[in-house]
Amino acid sequence: TSPPSITEEPEAYYIVDPRVNAQLKCVARGNPTPTYVWKKNGRDVELTDRVTMTDGTLVIEEPHERLDDGTYQCYANNNYGTALSNKITLRVG
């Protein structure tokens, strides 16, 4: 049994081409296996048909400047604690 620790996370500044899906990868170790939550500008990211998460990786299809620019952070949680990724500034352009 151990609290989560982040083992992979995106660079602190991420510029994405609007024609390419944005992928923010977050991987954490822990026992039990951590669950993931992404936050944008301090609020939970709402998963939709366009914004999905597989394991800890957040995928934004056809990123749009007005909708998707912001500061993102991954939270990995289990019964023993929470680990936070770096804050990632995402810019579409």
Jmol script that loads the backbone (N, CA, C; Angstrom):
load data "model"
ATOM      1  N   THR A   1       0.839  -1.187   0.000  1.00  0.00           N
ATOM      2  CA  THR A   1       0.000   0.000   0.000  1.00  0.00           C
ATOM      3  C   THR A   1       0.883   1.248   0.000  1.00  0.00           C
ATOM      4  N   SER A   2       0.592   2.165  -0.926  1.00  0.00           N
ATOM      5  CA  SER A   2       1.387   3.391  -1.007  1.00  0.00           C
ATOM      6  C   SER A   2       0.577   4.485  -1.684  1.00  0.00           C
ATOM      7  N   PRO A   3       0.839   5.744  -1.291  1.00  0.00           N
ATOM      8  CA  PRO A   3       0.154   6.851  -1.956  1.00  0.00           C
ATOM      9  C   PRO A   3       0.654   7.008  -3.384  1.00  0.00           C
ATOM     10  N   PRO A   4      -0.092   7.694  -4.220  1.00  0.00           N
ATOM     11  CA  PRO A   4       0.323   7.874  -5.610  1.00  0.00           C
ATOM     12  C   PRO A   4       1.562   8.760  -5.729  1.00  0.00           C
ATOM     13  N   SER A   5       2.330   8.509  -6.774  1.00  0.00           N
ATOM     14  CA  SER A   5       3.397   9.432  -7.165  1.00  0.00           C
ATOM     15  C   SER A   5       3.378   9.515  -8.685  1.00  0.00           C
ATOM     16  N   ILE A   6       3.510  10.722  -9.194  1.00  0.00           N
ATOM     17  CA  ILE A   6       3.471  10.968 -10.639  1.00  0.00           C
ATOM     18  C   ILE A   6       4.780  10.497 -11.255  1.00  0.00           C
ATOM     19  N   THR A   7       4.696   9.675 -12.310  1.00  0.00           N
ATOM     20  CA  THR A   7       5.899   9.190 -12.987  1.00  0.00           C
ATOM     21  C   THR A   7       6.049   9.773 -14.388  1.00  0.00           C
ATOM     22  N   GLU A   8       4.958  10.216 -15.017  1.00  0.00           N
ATOM     23  CA  GLU A   8       5.015  10.871 -16.332  1.00  0.00           C
ATOM     24  C   GLU A   8       3.995  11.993 -16.353  1.00  0.00           C
ATOM     25  N   GLU A   9       4.425  13.135 -16.914  1.00  0.00           N
ATOM     26  CA  GLU A   9       3.538  14.288 -17.023  1.00  0.00           C
ATOM     27  C   GLU A   9       3.989  15.137 -18.202  1.00  0.00           C
ATOM     28  N   PRO A  10       3.086  15.985 -18.729  1.00  0.00           N
ATOM     29  CA  PRO A  10       3.448  16.818 -19.878  1.00  0.00           C
ATOM     30  C   PRO A  10       4.435  17.921 -19.492  1.00  0.00           C
ATOM     31  N   GLU A  11       5.013  18.528 -20.520  1.00  0.00           N
ATOM     32  CA  GLU A  11       5.828  19.728 -20.313  1.00  0.00           C
ATOM     33  C   GLU A  11       4.942  20.827 -19.726  1.00  0.00           C
ATOM     34  N   ALA A  12       5.567  21.805 -19.103  1.00  0.00           N
ATOM     35  CA  ALA A  12       4.817  22.878 -18.436  1.00  0.00           C
ATOM     36  C   ALA A  12       4.100  23.793 -19.426  1.00  0.00           C
ATOM     37  N   TYR A  13       4.606  23.874 -20.663  1.00  0.00           N
ATOM     38  CA  TYR A  13       3.978  24.735 -21.662  1.00  0.00           C
ATOM     39  C   TYR A  13       3.767  23.912 -22.916  1.00  0.00           C
ATOM     40  N   TYR A  14       2.527  23.847 -23.389  1.00  0.00           N
ATOM     41  CA  TYR A  14       2.178  22.945 -24.478  1.00  0.00           C
ATOM     42  C   TYR A  14       1.401  23.742 -25.515  1.00  0.00           C
ATOM     43  N   ILE A  15       1.992  23.898 -26.709  1.00  0.00           N
ATOM     44  CA  ILE A  15       1.298  24.554 -27.818  1.00  0.00           C
ATOM     45  C   ILE A  15       0.849  23.458 -28.770  1.00  0.00           C
ATOM     46  N   VAL A  16      -0.437  23.451 -29.085  1.00  0.00           N
ATOM     47  CA  VAL A  16      -0.991  22.376 -29.911  1.00  0.00           C
ATOM     48  C   VAL A  16      -1.591  22.958 -31.191  1.00  0.00           C
ATOM     49  N   ASP A  17      -1.388  22.243 -32.275  1.00  0.00           N
ATOM     50  CA  ASP A  17      -1.963  22.581 -33.572  1.00  0.00           C
ATOM     51  C   ASP A  17      -3.457  22.246 -33.518  1.00  0.00           C
ATOM     52  N   PRO A  18      -4.335  23.161 -33.922  1.00  0.00           N
ATOM     53  CA  PRO A  18      -5.775  22.877 -33.843  1.00  0.00           C
ATOM     54  C   PRO A  18      -6.233  21.715 -34.718  1.00  0.00           C
ATOM     55  N   ARG A  19      -5.382  21.279 -35.667  1.00  0.00           N
ATOM     56  CA  ARG A  19      -5.757  20.153 -36.532  1.00  0.00           C
ATOM     57  C   ARG A  19      -5.338  18.808 -35.943  1.00  0.00           C
ATOM     58  N   VAL A  20      -4.647  18.838 -34.800  1.00  0.00           N
ATOM     59  CA  VAL A  20      -4.116  17.609 -34.194  1.00  0.00           C
ATOM     60  C   VAL A  20      -4.704  17.486 -32.786  1.00  0.00           C
ATOM     61  N   ASN A  21      -5.086  16.270 -32.401  1.00  0.00           N
ATOM     62  CA  ASN A  21      -5.598  16.066 -31.050  1.00  0.00           C
ATOM     63  C   ASN A  21      -4.534  16.423 -30.015  1.00  0.00           C
ATOM     64  N   ALA A  22      -4.941  17.119 -28.974  1.00  0.00           N
ATOM     65  CA  ALA A  22      -4.050  17.414 -27.850  1.00  0.00           C
ATOM     66  C   ALA A  22      -4.080  16.216 -26.912  1.00  0.00           C
ATOM     67  N   GLN A  23      -2.905  15.749 -26.488  1.00  0.00           N
ATOM     68  CA  GLN A  23      -2.828  14.638 -25.541  1.00  0.00           C
ATOM     69  C   GLN A  23      -1.981  15.059 -24.361  1.00  0.00           C
ATOM     70  N   LEU A  24      -2.612  15.101 -23.193  1.00  0.00           N
ATOM     71  CA  LEU A  24      -1.915  15.428 -21.953  1.00  0.00           C
ATOM     72  C   LEU A  24      -1.783  14.126 -21.168  1.00  0.00           C
ATOM     73  N   LYS A  25      -0.550  13.616 -21.106  1.00  0.00           N
ATOM     74  CA  LYS A  25      -0.320  12.308 -20.495  1.00  0.00           C
ATOM     75  C   LYS A  25       0.011  12.467 -19.011  1.00  0.00           C
ATOM     76  N   CYS A  26      -0.647  11.661 -18.199  1.00  0.00           N
ATOM     77  CA  CYS A  26      -0.387  11.644 -16.762  1.00  0.00           C
ATOM     78  C   CYS A  26      -0.355  10.184 -16.318  1.00  0.00           C
ATOM     79  N   VAL A  27       0.775   9.770 -15.755  1.00  0.00           N
ATOM     80  CA  VAL A  27       0.930   8.396 -15.271  1.00  0.00           C
ATOM     81  C   VAL A  27       1.403   8.475 -13.822  1.00  0.00           C
ATOM     82  N   ALA A  28       0.780   7.674 -12.975  1.00  0.00           N
ATOM     83  CA  ALA A  28       1.169   7.643 -11.562  1.00  0.00           C
ATOM     84  C   ALA A  28       1.243   6.199 -11.083  1.00  0.00           C
ATOM     85  N   ARG A  29       2.141   5.967 -10.105  1.00  0.00           N
ATOM     86  CA  ARG A  29       2.222   4.681  -9.405  1.00  0.00           C
ATOM     87  C   ARG A  29       1.513   4.817  -8.080  1.00  0.00           C
ATOM     88  N   GLY A  30       1.071   3.706  -7.559  1.00  0.00           N
ATOM     89  CA  GLY A  30       0.474   3.691  -6.232  1.00  0.00           C
ATOM     90  C   GLY A  30      -0.244   2.374  -6.019  1.00  0.00           C
ATOM     91  N   ASN A  31      -0.488   2.044  -4.759  1.00  0.00           N
ATOM     92  CA  ASN A  31      -1.203   0.820  -4.423  1.00  0.00           C
ATOM     93  C   ASN A  31      -2.198   1.158  -3.328  1.00  0.00           C
ATOM     94  N   PRO A  32      -3.502   1.081  -3.601  1.00  0.00           N
ATOM     95  CA  PRO A  32      -4.133   0.640  -4.851  1.00  0.00           C
ATOM     96  C   PRO A  32      -3.853   1.591  -6.020  1.00  0.00           C
ATOM     97  N   THR A  33      -4.105   1.089  -7.244  1.00  0.00           N
ATOM     98  CA  THR A  33      -3.886   1.851  -8.463  1.00  0.00           C
ATOM     99  C   THR A  33      -4.652   3.170  -8.393  1.00  0.00           C
ATOM    100  N   PRO A  34      -3.983   4.278  -8.697  1.00  0.00           N
ATOM    101  CA  PRO A  34      -4.655   5.576  -8.603  1.00  0.00           C
ATOM    102  C   PRO A  34      -5.740   5.759  -9.670  1.00  0.00           C
ATOM    103  N   THR A  35      -6.705   6.595  -9.335  1.00  0.00           N
ATOM    104  CA  THR A  35      -7.669   7.097 -10.304  1.00  0.00           C
ATOM    105  C   THR A  35      -7.270   8.528 -10.625  1.00  0.00           C
ATOM    106  N   TYR A  36      -7.721   9.034 -11.780  1.00  0.00           N
ATOM    107  CA  TYR A  36      -7.258  10.320 -12.266  1.00  0.00           C
ATOM    108  C   TYR A  36      -8.399  11.307 -12.437  1.00  0.00           C
ATOM    109  N   VAL A  37      -8.088  12.562 -12.157  1.00  0.00           N
ATOM    110  CA  VAL A  37      -8.981  13.683 -12.431  1.00  0.00           C
ATOM    111  C   VAL A  37      -8.109  14.780 -13.028  1.00  0.00           C
ATOM    112  N   TRP A  38      -8.566  15.371 -14.111  1.00  0.00           N
ATOM    113  CA  TRP A  38      -7.893  16.539 -14.678  1.00  0.00           C
ATOM    114  C   TRP A  38      -8.692  17.773 -14.308  1.00  0.00           C
ATOM    115  N   LYS A  39      -7.962  18.851 -13.986  1.00  0.00           N
ATOM    116  CA  LYS A  39      -8.605  20.135 -13.731  1.00  0.00           C
ATOM    117  C   LYS A  39      -8.071  21.159 -14.723  1.00  0.00           C
ATOM    118  N   LYS A  40      -8.953  22.055 -15.126  1.00  0.00           N
ATOM    119  CA  LYS A  40      -8.582  23.176 -15.997  1.00  0.00           C
ATOM    120  C   LYS A  40      -8.953  24.454 -15.259  1.00  0.00           C
ATOM    121  N   ASN A  41      -7.966  25.318 -15.067  1.00  0.00           N
ATOM    122  CA  ASN A  41      -8.177  26.567 -14.338  1.00  0.00           C
ATOM    123  C   ASN A  41      -8.842  26.296 -12.981  1.00  0.00           C
ATOM    124  N   GLY A  42      -8.433  25.176 -12.327  1.00  0.00           N
ATOM    125  CA  GLY A  42      -8.906  24.851 -10.987  1.00  0.00           C
ATOM    126  C   GLY A  42     -10.243  24.138 -10.911  1.00  0.00           C
ATOM    127  N   ARG A  43     -10.885  23.888 -12.063  1.00  0.00           N
ATOM    128  CA  ARG A  43     -12.192  23.222 -12.062  1.00  0.00           C
ATOM    129  C   ARG A  43     -12.090  21.890 -12.798  1.00  0.00           C
ATOM    130  N   ASP A  44     -12.875  20.902 -12.368  1.00  0.00           N
ATOM    131  CA  ASP A  44     -12.838  19.584 -13.009  1.00  0.00           C
ATOM    132  C   ASP A  44     -13.107  19.707 -14.503  1.00  0.00           C
ATOM    133  N   VAL A  45     -12.313  18.991 -15.305  1.00  0.00           N
ATOM    134  CA  VAL A  45     -12.542  18.938 -16.748  1.00  0.00           C
ATOM    135  C   VAL A  45     -13.748  18.039 -16.991  1.00  0.00           C
ATOM    136  N   GLU A  46     -14.704  18.545 -17.743  1.00  0.00           N
ATOM    137  CA  GLU A  46     -15.897  17.759 -18.071  1.00  0.00           C
ATOM    138  C   GLU A  46     -15.591  16.895 -19.289  1.00  0.00           C
ATOM    139  N   LEU A  47     -15.747  15.585 -19.131  1.00  0.00           N
ATOM    140  CA  LEU A  47     -15.500  14.665 -20.241  1.00  0.00           C
ATOM    141  C   LEU A  47     -16.717  14.643 -21.159  1.00  0.00           C
ATOM    142  N   THR A  48     -16.451  14.686 -22.472  1.00  0.00           N
ATOM    143  CA  THR A  48     -17.509  14.738 -23.479  1.00  0.00           C
ATOM    144  C   THR A  48     -17.104  13.820 -24.631  1.00  0.00           C
ATOM    145  N   ASP A  49     -17.845  13.876 -25.737  1.00  0.00           N
ATOM    146  CA  ASP A  49     -17.441  13.133 -26.936  1.00  0.00           C
ATOM    147  C   ASP A  49     -16.113  13.660 -27.471  1.00  0.00           C
ATOM    148  N   ARG A  50     -15.824  14.945 -27.254  1.00  0.00           N
ATOM    149  CA  ARG A  50     -14.625  15.596 -27.783  1.00  0.00           C
ATOM    150  C   ARG A  50     -13.461  15.577 -26.800  1.00  0.00           C
ATOM    151  N   VAL A  51     -13.768  15.531 -25.518  1.00  0.00           N
ATOM    152  CA  VAL A  51     -12.744  15.539 -24.464  1.00  0.00           C
ATOM    153  C   VAL A  51     -12.876  14.229 -23.687  1.00  0.00           C
ATOM    154  N   THR A  52     -11.875  13.350 -23.833  1.00  0.00           N
ATOM    155  CA  THR A  52     -11.948  12.021 -23.228  1.00  0.00           C
ATOM    156  C   THR A  52     -10.695  11.759 -22.397  1.00  0.00           C
ATOM    157  N   MET A  53     -10.760  10.714 -21.581  1.00  0.00           N
ATOM    158  CA  MET A  53      -9.606  10.319 -20.785  1.00  0.00           C
ATOM    159  C   MET A  53      -9.457   8.806 -20.866  1.00  0.00           C
ATOM    160  N   THR A  54      -8.234   8.367 -21.155  1.00  0.00           N
ATOM    161  CA  THR A  54      -7.894   6.951 -21.140  1.00  0.00           C
ATOM    162  C   THR A  54      -6.780   6.787 -20.130  1.00  0.00           C
ATOM    163  N   ASP A  55      -7.015   5.962 -19.115  1.00  0.00           N
ATOM    164  CA  ASP A  55      -6.118   5.908 -17.960  1.00  0.00           C
ATOM    165  C   ASP A  55      -5.944   7.354 -17.488  1.00  0.00           C
ATOM    166  N   GLY A  56      -4.736   7.881 -17.448  1.00  0.00           N
ATOM    167  CA  GLY A  56      -4.572   9.267 -17.010  1.00  0.00           C
ATOM    168  C   GLY A  56      -4.394  10.258 -18.136  1.00  0.00           C
ATOM    169  N   THR A  57      -4.471   9.811 -19.390  1.00  0.00           N
ATOM    170  CA  THR A  57      -4.199  10.689 -20.522  1.00  0.00           C
ATOM    171  C   THR A  57      -5.473  11.396 -20.971  1.00  0.00           C
ATOM    172  N   LEU A  58      -5.424  12.719 -20.928  1.00  0.00           N
ATOM    173  CA  LEU A  58      -6.541  13.539 -21.379  1.00  0.00           C
ATOM    174  C   LEU A  58      -6.351  13.809 -22.869  1.00  0.00           C
ATOM    175  N   VAL A  59      -7.387  13.538 -23.670  1.00  0.00           N
ATOM    176  CA  VAL A  59      -7.327  13.754 -25.117  1.00  0.00           C
ATOM    177  C   VAL A  59      -8.405  14.770 -25.485  1.00  0.00           C
ATOM    178  N   ILE A  60      -7.970  15.832 -26.192  1.00  0.00           N
ATOM    179  CA  ILE A  60      -8.895  16.862 -26.661  1.00  0.00           C
ATOM    180  C   ILE A  60      -8.885  16.814 -28.181  1.00  0.00           C
ATOM    181  N   GLU A  61     -10.001  16.391 -28.761  1.00  0.00           N
ATOM    182  CA  GLU A  61     -10.104  16.307 -30.223  1.00  0.00           C
ATOM    183  C   GLU A  61     -10.398  17.692 -30.782  1.00  0.00           C
ATOM    184  N   GLU A  62      -9.754  18.010 -31.909  1.00  0.00           N
ATOM    185  CA  GLU A  62      -9.945  19.303 -32.571  1.00  0.00           C
ATOM    186  C   GLU A  62      -9.917  20.442 -31.562  1.00  0.00           C
ATOM    187  N   PRO A  63      -8.776  20.626 -30.877  1.00  0.00           N
ATOM    188  CA  PRO A  63      -8.715  21.664 -29.847  1.00  0.00           C
ATOM    189  C   PRO A  63      -9.051  23.047 -30.419  1.00  0.00           C
ATOM    190  N   HIS A  64      -9.735  23.819 -29.624  1.00  0.00           N
ATOM    191  CA  HIS A  64     -10.196  25.145 -30.027  1.00  0.00           C
ATOM    192  C   HIS A  64      -9.708  26.162 -29.001  1.00  0.00           C
ATOM    193  N   GLU A  65      -9.105  27.241 -29.497  1.00  0.00           N
ATOM    194  CA  GLU A  65      -8.499  28.243 -28.613  1.00  0.00           C
ATOM    195  C   GLU A  65      -9.465  28.739 -27.541  1.00  0.00           C
ATOM    196  N   ARG A  66     -10.663  29.132 -27.959  1.00  0.00           N
ATOM    197  CA  ARG A  66     -11.624  29.716 -27.023  1.00  0.00           C
ATOM    198  C   ARG A  66     -12.085  28.707 -25.973  1.00  0.00           C
ATOM    199  N   LEU A  67     -12.199  27.441 -26.374  1.00  0.00           N
ATOM    200  CA  LEU A  67     -12.704  26.413 -25.455  1.00  0.00           C
ATOM    201  C   LEU A  67     -11.609  25.774 -24.607  1.00  0.00           C
ATOM    202  N   ASP A  68     -10.416  25.624 -25.168  1.00  0.00           N
ATOM    203  CA  ASP A  68      -9.443  24.717 -24.551  1.00  0.00           C
ATOM    204  C   ASP A  68      -8.188  25.373 -23.993  1.00  0.00           C
ATOM    205  N   ASP A  69      -7.897  26.632 -24.351  1.00  0.00           N
ATOM    206  CA  ASP A  69      -6.745  27.302 -23.747  1.00  0.00           C
ATOM    207  C   ASP A  69      -6.940  27.362 -22.234  1.00  0.00           C
ATOM    208  N   GLY A  70      -5.858  27.164 -21.494  1.00  0.00           N
ATOM    209  CA  GLY A  70      -5.959  27.285 -20.042  1.00  0.00           C
ATOM    210  C   GLY A  70      -4.829  26.558 -19.339  1.00  0.00           C
ATOM    211  N   THR A  71      -4.941  26.492 -18.024  1.00  0.00           N
ATOM    212  CA  THR A  71      -3.956  25.824 -17.184  1.00  0.00           C
ATOM    213  C   THR A  71      -4.558  24.514 -16.685  1.00  0.00           C
ATOM    214  N   TYR A  72      -3.903  23.413 -17.029  1.00  0.00           N
ATOM    215  CA  TYR A  72      -4.387  22.071 -16.694  1.00  0.00           C
ATOM    216  C   TYR A  72      -3.498  21.452 -15.626  1.00  0.00           C
ATOM    217  N   GLN A  73      -4.098  20.572 -14.821  1.00  0.00           N
ATOM    218  CA  GLN A  73      -3.327  19.827 -13.823  1.00  0.00           C
ATOM    219  C   GLN A  73      -3.998  18.480 -13.589  1.00  0.00           C
ATOM    220  N   CYS A  74      -3.165  17.448 -13.490  1.00  0.00           N
ATOM    221  CA  CYS A  74      -3.630  16.086 -13.246  1.00  0.00           C
ATOM    222  C   CYS A  74      -3.554  15.780 -11.757  1.00  0.00           C
ATOM    223  N   TYR A  75      -4.606  15.168 -11.229  1.00  0.00           N
ATOM    224  CA  TYR A  75      -4.666  14.703  -9.844  1.00  0.00           C
ATOM    225  C   TYR A  75      -4.779  13.183  -9.878  1.00  0.00           C
ATOM    226  N   ALA A  76      -3.853  12.488  -9.242  1.00  0.00           N
ATOM    227  CA  ALA A  76      -3.900  11.026  -9.134  1.00  0.00           C
ATOM    228  C   ALA A  76      -4.236  10.693  -7.674  1.00  0.00           C
ATOM    229  N   ASN A  77      -5.321   9.950  -7.474  1.00  0.00           N
ATOM    230  CA  ASN A  77      -5.833   9.700  -6.122  1.00  0.00           C
ATOM    231  C   ASN A  77      -5.921   8.209  -5.824  1.00  0.00           C
ATOM    232  N   ASN A  78      -5.625   7.844  -4.580  1.00  0.00           N
ATOM    233  CA  ASN A  78      -6.030   6.545  -4.049  1.00  0.00           C
ATOM    234  C   ASN A  78      -6.343   6.727  -2.570  1.00  0.00           C
ATOM    235  N   ASN A  79      -6.609   5.628  -1.881  1.00  0.00           N
ATOM    236  CA  ASN A  79      -7.013   5.715  -0.469  1.00  0.00           C
ATOM    237  C   ASN A  79      -5.936   6.333   0.420  1.00  0.00           C
ATOM    238  N   TYR A  80      -4.698   6.406  -0.074  1.00  0.00           N
ATOM    239  CA  TYR A  80      -3.586   6.856   0.761  1.00  0.00           C
ATOM    240  C   TYR A  80      -3.116   8.262   0.439  1.00  0.00           C
ATOM    241  N   GLY A  81      -3.749   8.912  -0.535  1.00  0.00           N
ATOM    242  CA  GLY A  81      -3.368  10.288  -0.811  1.00  0.00           C
ATOM    243  C   GLY A  81      -3.607  10.701  -2.250  1.00  0.00           C
ATOM    244  N   THR A  82      -3.105  11.891  -2.563  1.00  0.00           N
ATOM    245  CA  THR A  82      -3.251  12.493  -3.889  1.00  0.00           C
ATOM    246  C   THR A  82      -1.908  13.046  -4.333  1.00  0.00           C
ATOM    247  N   ALA A  83      -1.552  12.800  -5.578  1.00  0.00           N
ATOM    248  CA  ALA A  83      -0.359  13.397  -6.179  1.00  0.00           C
ATOM    249  C   ALA A  83      -0.810  14.339  -7.284  1.00  0.00           C
ATOM    250  N   LEU A  84      -0.095  15.461  -7.431  1.00  0.00           N
ATOM    251  CA  LEU A  84      -0.435  16.450  -8.442  1.00  0.00           C
ATOM    252  C   LEU A  84       0.684  16.536  -9.465  1.00  0.00           C
ATOM    253  N   SER A  85       0.295  16.647 -10.733  1.00  0.00           N
ATOM    254  CA  SER A  85       1.285  16.911 -11.780  1.00  0.00           C
ATOM    255  C   SER A  85       1.681  18.387 -11.710  1.00  0.00           C
ATOM    256  N   ASN A  86       2.659  18.745 -12.533  1.00  0.00           N
ATOM    257  CA  ASN A  86       2.932  20.162 -12.757  1.00  0.00           C
ATOM    258  C   ASN A  86       1.679  20.791 -13.344  1.00  0.00           C
ATOM    259  N   LYS A  87       1.589  22.110 -13.241  1.00  0.00           N
ATOM    260  CA  LYS A  87       0.536  22.824 -13.972  1.00  0.00           C
ATOM    261  C   LYS A  87       1.016  22.979 -15.401  1.00  0.00           C
ATOM    262  N   ILE A  88       0.129  22.682 -16.359  1.00  0.00           N
ATOM    263  CA  ILE A  88       0.458  22.716 -17.769  1.00  0.00           C
ATOM    264  C   ILE A  88      -0.351  23.817 -18.433  1.00  0.00           C
ATOM    265  N   THR A  89       0.324  24.766 -19.060  1.00  0.00           N
ATOM    266  CA  THR A  89      -0.362  25.811 -19.811  1.00  0.00           C
ATOM    267  C   THR A  89      -0.551  25.316 -21.234  1.00  0.00           C
ATOM    268  N   LEU A  90      -1.799  25.170 -21.647  1.00  0.00           N
ATOM    269  CA  LEU A  90      -2.134  24.715 -23.000  1.00  0.00           C
ATOM    270  C   LEU A  90      -2.560  25.910 -23.825  1.00  0.00           C
ATOM    271  N   ARG A  91      -1.948  26.035 -25.012  1.00  0.00           N
ATOM    272  CA  ARG A  91      -2.321  27.091 -25.952  1.00  0.00           C
ATOM    273  C   ARG A  91      -2.573  26.437 -27.314  1.00  0.00           C
ATOM    274  N   VAL A  92      -3.689  26.781 -27.920  1.00  0.00           N
ATOM    275  CA  VAL A  92      -3.997  26.285 -29.260  1.00  0.00           C
ATOM    276  C   VAL A  92      -3.572  27.373 -30.246  1.00  0.00           C
ATOM    277  N   GLY A  93      -2.746  26.985 -31.223  1.00  0.00           N
ATOM    278  CA  GLY A  93      -2.317  27.992 -32.191  1.00  0.00           C
ATOM    279  C   GLY A  93      -1.229  27.481 -33.105  1.00  0.00           C
TER     280      GLY A  93
END
end "model"
wireframe off; spacefill off
backbone 0.3
color backbone group
